[in-house]
């Protein structure tokens, strides 16, 4: 059995916690001060930073791990809140071109298409050259009738046609990610 190819490399929980603490400490620093403090921090945390670099390289990450950690701290963890967010509203308000507000709903795909996506992904994901984008193209090619029925159903809701294709593709890729984690 071949190992699944990783498309999304995540930092370990331990390093994310440390980077978050660092980013919060220097949250309001200008970019030069932040970068200088970052260089000092990586020197002080050399052992854990080195082990994270080794871990990601072992998983197959070929990018610059220090740059990945820097960007995560500077652009994501720095502005991340530590208090839990309030529960989201059931549907978001959308302002239209004419200034009118109306609710935008969340549309779930038919369970039949979800089941077939899962079966297709499970059957294909162990191939060495499998990629979610390629798998989605194959899925569309082999399930045309199912897709036509689903698109016809979604048009009745109504959803903009360009949003339907986007929704189906995003669902396929999300289901790949979920199945690849098990």
C-alpha positions in Angstrom: 0.0 0.0 0.0 1.4 3.4 -1.0 1.4 6.3 1.4 -1.0 9.1 0.6 0.6 12.2 -0.9 0.3 15.2 1.4 -1.0 18.4 -0.2 -1.4 20.5 2.9 1.4 20.4 5.4 0.4 21.5 8.9 2.7 22.7 11.7 2.6 20.6 14.9 0.3 21.7 17.7 3.4 22.4 19.9 5.1 24.7 17.5 1.8 26.4 16.6 1.3 27.2 20.3 4.7 28.7 20.6 4.4 30.7 17.4 1.0 32.0 18.5 2.5 33.2 21.8 5.3 34.9 20.0 3.0 36.5 17.4 0.7 37.8 20.2 3.7 39.3 22.0 4.8 41.2 18.9 1.3 41.8 17.5 1.6 45.5 17.3 5.3 45.7 16.3 6.2 47.1 12.9 7.5 44.6 10.3 11.2 45.4 11.0 10.9 45.0 14.7 8.8 41.8 14.2 11.4 40.3 11.9 14.3 41.1 14.2 12.4 39.6 17.2 11.6 36.6 15.0 15.3 35.9 14.2 16.1 36.2 17.9 13.2 33.9 18.8 14.2 31.2 16.3 17.7 31.3 17.7 16.4 30.8 21.3 14.0 28.1 20.2 16.6 26.4 18.0 15.9 22.8 19.3 12.1 22.8 18.7 12.4 24.7 15.5 15.0 22.2 14.2 12.8 19.3 15.1 9.8 20.8 13.3 11.9 21.4 10.2 13.1 17.8 10.3 9.5 16.6 10.8 8.1 18.5 7.8 11.0 17.5 5.6 10.5 13.9 6.6 6.8 14.2 5.5 8.0 15.5 2.1 7.7 19.2 2.5 10.2 20.8 0.2 9.5 24.5 0.9 11.3 26.8 3.4 9.9 25.7 6.8 11.2 28.8 8.6 9.4 31.0 6.1 6.2 28.9 6.5 6.4 29.4 10.3 7.2 33.1 10.0 4.2 33.7 7.7 1.9 31.7 9.9 2.9 33.9 12.9 3.0 37.2 11.1 -0.1 36.8 9.0 -2.4 34.3 10.7 -1.6 33.7 14.4 -0.9 37.4 15.1 -4.5 38.4 14.5 -6.1 35.2 15.8 -8.2 35.8 18.9 -7.9 33.6 21.9 -11.6 34.1 23.0 -14.1 31.8 21.4 -16.1 33.3 18.6 -19.9 33.7 19.1 -22.0 31.0 17.4 -22.6 31.9 13.8 -26.0 32.9 12.6 -27.9 30.2 10.8 -27.6 32.2 7.5 -25.6 35.2 6.6 -27.1 38.5 5.4 -26.1 39.4 1.8 -26.4 42.9 0.5 -27.5 43.0 -3.1 -26.7 45.6 -5.8 -29.9 47.4 -5.2 -29.1 47.8 -1.5 -31.6 45.1 -0.3 -30.5 42.6 2.3 -31.6 39.0 2.2 -30.4 35.8 3.7 -27.9 33.5 2.0 -28.6 29.9 2.8 -26.3 27.0 3.0 -27.0 24.3 0.5 -26.1 20.6 1.1 -25.4 18.3 -1.8 -27.6 15.2 -2.2 -26.4 12.3 0.0 -26.1 10.1 -3.2 -23.5 12.4 -4.7 -21.6 12.6 -1.4 -21.6 8.8 -1.2 -20.3 8.4 -4.8 -17.6 11.1 -4.2 -16.4 9.2 -1.1 -16.4 5.9 -3.0 -14.5 7.5 -5.9 -11.9 9.2 -3.7 -11.4 6.0 -1.6 -10.8 3.9 -4.7 -8.4 6.4 -6.4 -6.5 8.1 -3.5 -3.9 5.3 -3.1 -2.6 5.7 -6.7 0.8 7.3 -6.6 -0.2 10.0 -9.1 -3.6 10.9 -7.6 -4.3 14.6 -7.0 -7.6 16.0 -5.9 -8.0 18.2 -9.0 -7.3 15.2 -11.3 -9.7 13.0 -9.2 -12.4 15.6 -9.5 -12.1 15.7 -13.3 -12.3 11.9 -13.4 -15.3 12.0 -11.1 -17.1 14.4 -13.3 -16.3 12.3 -16.4 -17.7 9.1 -14.8 -20.7 10.6 -13.0 -22.3 12.9 -15.7 -25.9 11.7 -15.1 -25.6 12.1 -11.3 -24.1 15.6 -11.7 -26.8 16.6 -14.2 -29.5 15.6 -11.7 -27.8 17.4 -8.8 -27.3 20.6 -10.9 -31.0 20.5 -11.9 -32.0 20.1 -8.3 -29.7 23.0 -7.1 -31.0 25.3 -9.9 -34.5 24.9 -8.5 -33.4 26.3 -5.1 -32.2 28.7 -6.8 -28.4 29.1 -6.9 -26.4 30.9 -9.5 -25.0 28.4 -12.1 -21.4 29.4 -11.6 -21.8 28.9 -7.8 -23.1 25.3 -8.4 -19.9 24.1 -10.1 -17.8 25.9 -7.5 -19.8 24.2 -4.7 -19.5 20.7 -6.2 -15.7 21.1 -6.7 -15.1 22.5 -3.3 -17.1 19.7 -1.7 -15.1 17.0 -3.6 -11.8 18.5 -2.4 -13.0 18.9 1.2 -14.1 15.3 1.2 -10.7 14.2 -0.2 -9.0 16.1 2.7 -11.3 14.5 5.3 -10.8 11.0 3.9 -7.0 11.4 3.6 -6.8 12.2 7.3 -8.0 8.7 8.3 
